[in-house]
């Protein structure tokens, strides 16, 4: 979410507003762990919201779940 110039929320809005991209699955991997941040990300259309620290096993599990 915390990126230079354009944040993850703006990037997600862009993805979801593009006809050719709107079905793209999005997982936020972030240090922002407040309930309001998580709610905002999911409300904007993120499919998953993972907060740091996270394990590779958890990421793989969540990606596989989205692909099924």
JOJO-V40341 format. One record per pair of residues at least 4 apart in sequence whose C-alpha atoms are under 6 Angstrom apart, sorted by the first residue. I is the first residue (numbers start at 1). J is the second residue. If there is no record, write none. Layout:
# JOJO-V40341
i,j
I,J
I,J
This chain:
# JOJO-V40341
i,j
1,7
1,8
2,7
3,7
15,21
15,22
16,22
18,22
26,46
26,47
27,46
27,47
27,48
27,49
28,49
28,50
29,50
29,51
30,51
30,52
31,51
31,52
33,51
39,43
41,46
42,46
